[in-house]
């Protein structure tokens, strides 16, 4: 990443619907340069998508919680349990936004959303429906202090912090 990559990513972050031609005009470089940079950023996995960012609260899911899951480890005999089995189960629950294998007290942490605290119980029950999940502890988010973001990291990587 260099300074131009950082400027391009900042422009796309601020105005995601800007076209390549307009981006080239604003950045003061050729259209082909912008396209080549975008292609390179996509190929390297820096840019992973072009879809809209969705707000779960605006979709009717204002409750966010983090579930710390303890899972039954996979055994050769029965093949159940383990991270892959739990991840596959979590992927079937629309309210599970993401899940990560972690170190510490639990094995996995999942970020989930719900329509209400009562609905959160339904989501937790859906998570616990897997025999591979032994225990779940829940932390409800009261407010978002720093929303998920990657632009500051990209700018730092480009030397533009």
NULUM-336554 format. One line per 8 residues: number of its first residue (from 1); for each residue x, y, z of N, C-alpha, C. Coordinates in steps of 0.02 Angstrom, whole numbers, plus 50000, padded with zeros to 5 digits. Example, Ala and Ser with C-alpha at 12.3 -4.5 7.8 and 13.67 -1.06 7.14 Angstrom:
REM NULUM-336554
1 = 50660,49716,50390,50615,49775,50390,50660,49835,50390; 50642,49888,50354,50684,49947,50357,50645,50002,50394
***
This chain:
REM NULUM-336554
1 = 50042,49941,50000,50000,50000,50000,50045,50062,50000; 50025,50108,49959,50060,50172,49959,50010,50228,49969; 50034,50289,49965,49993,50348,49979,49934,50353,49931; 49943,50337,49868,49887,50339,49820,49834,50287,49837; 49856,50227,49856,49808,50176,49877,49767,50202,49937; 49801,50233,49984,49766,50260,50042,49716,50314,50024; 49735,50358,49978,49689,50411,49956,49629,50381,49919; 49642,50330,49879,49589,50297,49842,49540,50263,49890
9 = 49566,50227,49939,49523,50194,49987,49484,50244,50029; 49515,50300,50047,49480,50351,50085,49422,50380,50044; 49435,50392,49980,49382,50419,49936,49325,50369,49930; 49341,50305,49919,49288,50254,49913,49251,50245,49979; 49285,50253,50034,49253,50249,50100,49203,50306,50109; 49225,50366,50092,49182,50425,50101,49125,50428,50051; 49139,50405,49990,49090,50408,49936,49091,50342,49898; 49059,50290,49925,49064,50223,49895,49034,50217,49825
17 = 48994,50265,49805,48962,50261,49739,49000,50300,49685; 49058,50327,49703,49097,50365,49655,49123,50317,49601; 49120,50337,49539,49144,50295,49484,49219,50302,49475; 49247,50257,49434,49319,50257,49422,49341,50322,49388; 49302,50345,49340,49320,50407,49305,49320,50467,49353; 49269,50472,49394,49266,50527,49443,49322,50521,49494; 49336,50460,49515,49390,50450,49563,49457,50472,49533; 49467,50456,49470,49530,50476,49438,49536,50552,49434
25 = 49480,50585,49420,49479,50658,49417,49497,50688,49486; 49465,50662,49538,49477,50689,49605,49546,50674,49632; 49574,50617,49612,49640,50599,49636,49696,50627,49592; 49676,50653,49533,49726,50682,49489,49770,50631,49455; 49742,50573,49440,49780,50521,49406,49737,50494,49348; 49767,50455,49305,49732,50427,49248,49680,50375,49270; 49627,50369,49230,49574,50320,49243,49603,50250,49247; 49649,50233,49202,49680,50168,49202,49720,50154,49265
33 = 49749,50207,49294,49787,50199,49356,49739,50181,49413; 49682,50215,49417,49633,50200,49469,49609,50128,49461; 49592,50109,49399,49567,50041,49387,49619,49989,49406; 49682,50001,49387,49736,49954,49403,49746,49949,49478; 49742,50006,49513,49750,50005,49586,49693,49967,49618; 49632,49979,49595,49575,49942,49622,49582,49867,49610; 49601,49849,49550,49611,49778,49534,49663,49747,49579; 49717,49783,49591,49771,49758,49634,49747,49751,49706
41 = 49709,49799,49731,49684,49796,49799,49634,49738,49808; 49595,49724,49757,49548,49668,49759,49587,49602,49756; 49635,49597,49711,49674,49536,49703,49713,49519,49767; 49737,49570,49802,49774,49559,49864,49729,49546,49924; 49663,49553,49915,49617,49541,49969,49608,49600,50016; 49635,49658,49997,49626,49718,50038,49554,49741,50033; 49528,49746,49972,49457,49761,49960,49422,49695,49952; 49373,49682,49996,49340,49617,49995,49268,49619,49971
49 = 49242,49678,49959,49172,49682,49936,49152,49753,49918; 49097,49756,49882,49071,49821,49859,48999,49832,49881; 48974,49787,49922,48904,49791,49943,48892,49846,49993; 48829,49861,50005,48812,49913,50054,48826,49889,50125; 48843,49936,50169,48849,49920,50240,48780,49925,50269; 48758,49873,50304,48690,49871,50331,48691,49883,50406; 48642,49918,50431,48635,49932,50502,48583,49885,50531; 48603,49836,50572,48554,49790,50601,48497,49824,50638
57 = 48512,49878,50674,48459,49914,50710,48406,49941,50662; 48428,49968,50605,48380,49994,50556,48340,49938,50524; 48366,49877,50527,48330,49819,50501,48283,49788,50552; 48282,49818,50613,48238,49793,50665,48272,49750,50717; 48339,49751,50719,48378,49712,50767,48422,49759,50809; 48393,49795,50856,48431,49845,50894,48474,49817,50950; 48465,49755,50970,48503,49725,51024,48564,49689,50996; 48622,49706,51021,48685,49672,51002,48712,49638,51064
65 = 48735,49577,51056,48765,49540,51111,48824,49500,51086; 48867,49484,51133,48926,49443,51119,48920,49379,51160; 48921,49323,51126,48915,49258,51159,48984,49225,51162; 49004,49205,51221,49065,49167,51229,49044,49094,51236; 49067,49054,51190,49045,48984,51187,49102,48937,51208; 49085,48890,51250,49129,48835,51265,49102,48776,51225; 49145,48744,51187,49122,48691,51143,49152,48624,51161; 49116,48572,51142,49141,48504,51150,49191,48492,51094
73 = 49248,48469,51112,49300,48457,51061,49281,48396,51020; 49300,48397,50957,49284,48342,50911,49321,48279,50933; 49287,48223,50926,49319,48159,50939,49318,48118,50876; 49366,48076,50868,49371,48034,50809,49312,47986,50806; 49291,47961,50864,49239,47910,50867,49172,47934,50839; 49150,47993,50861,49084,48015,50838,49085,48073,50789; 49142,48107,50782,49148,48161,50733,49108,48224,50748; 49075,48225,50806,49037,48285,50823,49080,48332,50864
81 = 49057,48393,50870,49093,48442,50909,49146,48476,50867; 49188,48514,50900,49242,48549,50867,49220,48614,50836; 49270,48654,50820,49258,48722,50794,49219,48721,50728; 49237,48676,50683,49204,48674,50617,49130,48658,50623; 49114,48609,50665,49043,48591,50674,49003,48648,50704; 49031,48681,50754,48996,48737,50785,48991,48795,50736; 49043,48809,50699,49041,48863,50650,48988,48849,50597; 48982,48788,50575,48931,48770,50526,48861,48780,50555
89 = 48852,48763,50619,48787,48774,50652,48773,48848,50658; 48822,48887,50680,48812,48960,50688,48795,48993,50621; 48823,48968,50567,48811,48997,50501,48739,48989,50479; 48702,48944,50511,48631,48934,50493,48585,48982,50529; 48611,49021,50576,48571,49066,50617,48582,49137,50590; 48531,49168,50559,48541,49234,50528,48563,49288,50576; 48545,49283,50639,48563,49335,50688,48636,49332,50710; 48672,49278,50691,48743,49274,50706,48780,49312,50651
97 = 48808,49369,50670,48842,49412,50620,48913,49390,50606; 48947,49364,50658,49015,49341,50649,49033,49297,50709; 49083,49254,50700,49107,49212,50753,49182,49202,50744; 49217,49202,50800,49290,49197,50799,49314,49146,50850; 49362,49105,50831,49397,49062,50879,49441,49107,50920; 49441,49097,50986,49478,49141,51031,49518,49101,51082; 49563,49136,51114,49598,49108,51172,49563,49133,51234; 49578,49102,51290,49547,49124,51353,49495,49076,51378
105 = 49447,49103,51415,49397,49061,51449,49353,49021,51400; 49337,49050,51344,49294,49016,51296,49332,48992,51235; 49295,48959,51191,49326,48934,51129,49308,48977,51069; 49248,49004,51069,49223,49046,51014,49187,49106,51043; 49192,49162,51008,49152,49221,51025,49110,49237,50964; 49045,49247,50974,49000,49263,50919,48967,49330,50933; 48962,49371,50882,48923,49434,50888,48855,49419,50858; 48803,49431,50897,48735,49417,50875,48692,49479,50883
113 = 48636,49480,50848,48587,49534,50856,48519,49503,50868; 48474,49544,50897,48406,49520,50911,48359,49579,50909; 48295,49563,50903,48243,49615,50900,48229,49646,50968; 48242,49609,51022,48231,49632,51091,48271,49587,51137; 48271,49603,51201,48304,49558,51248,48269,49491,51251; 48203,49492,51246,48165,49429,51245,48184,49388,51183; 48189,49421,51126,48209,49387,51065,48281,49361,51070; 48323,49395,51108,48392,49372,51117,48392,49303,51148
121 = 48345,49289,51193,48341,49222,51222,48329,49169,51168; 48286,49186,51119,48274,49140,51063,48338,49127,51024; 48376,49180,51011,48439,49173,50974,48489,49130,51014; 48493,49142,51078,48539,49102,51121,48517,49029,51120; 48452,49018,51125,48427,48949,51122,48444,48915,51056; 48441,48954,51001,48460,48926,50936,48534,48907,50935; 48576,48949,50965,48647,48933,50969,48658,48871,51011; 48623,48866,51067,48631,48810,51113,48599,48745,51087
129 = 48563,48749,51031,48531,48689,51003,48583,48639,50977; 48643,48660,50968,48697,48615,50946,48723,48577,51006; 48727,48511,51000,48756,48470,51053,48830,48486,51064; 48861,48517,51015,48932,48533,51021,48945,48595,51064; 48892,48634,51078,48900,48693,51122,48885,48671,51193; 48936,48674,51236,48929,48651,51305,48900,48706,51349; 48924,48768,51340,48904,48823,51383,48909,48888,51344; 48867,48935,51364,48866,49001,51332,48859,49054,51385
137 = 48902,49104,51382,48892,49163,51425,48881,49222,51378; 48838,49268,51400,48815,49322,51357,48832,49390,51387; 48856,49435,51345,48866,49504,51364,48826,49547,51315; 48781,49587,51342,48740,49630,51300,48774,49698,51292; 48781,49721,51230,48811,49786,51217,48760,49841,51232; 48779,49890,51272,48735,49946,51288,48739,50002,51237; 48800,50014,51213,48810,50066,51163,48874,50050,51124; 48877,50073,51062,48936,50065,51021,48980,50126,51029
145 = 49038,50118,51057,49083,50174,51068,49128,50185,51008; 49151,50132,50977,49190,50136,50916,49161,50082,50869; 49130,50103,50816,49100,50056,50768,49156,50021,50730; 49139,49961,50703,49187,49925,50662,49214,49970,50607; 49278,49972,50601,49309,50017,50552,49375,49988,50528; 49393,50003,50467,49457,49979,50441,49496,50035,50407; 49463,50091,50391,49497,50144,50355,49559,50170,50393; 49555,50183,50459,49616,50207,50493,49674,50158,50487
153 = 49659,50093,50488,49711,50043,50480,49740,50045,50409; 49697,50052,50359,49721,50056,50289,49764,50118,50279; 49743,50174,50309,49782,50236,50302,49850,50229,50336; 49851,50196,50393,49915,50185,50427,49960,50140,50385; 49931,50088,50354,49970,50042,50312,49997,50078,50251; 49960,50129,50228,49981,50168,50170,50028,50225,50190; 50042,50232,50254,50086,50286,50277,50052,50353,50282; 49985,50352,50288,49946,50415,50291,49910,50424,50356
161 = 49934,50399,50411,49897,50405,50474,49899,50476,50496
***
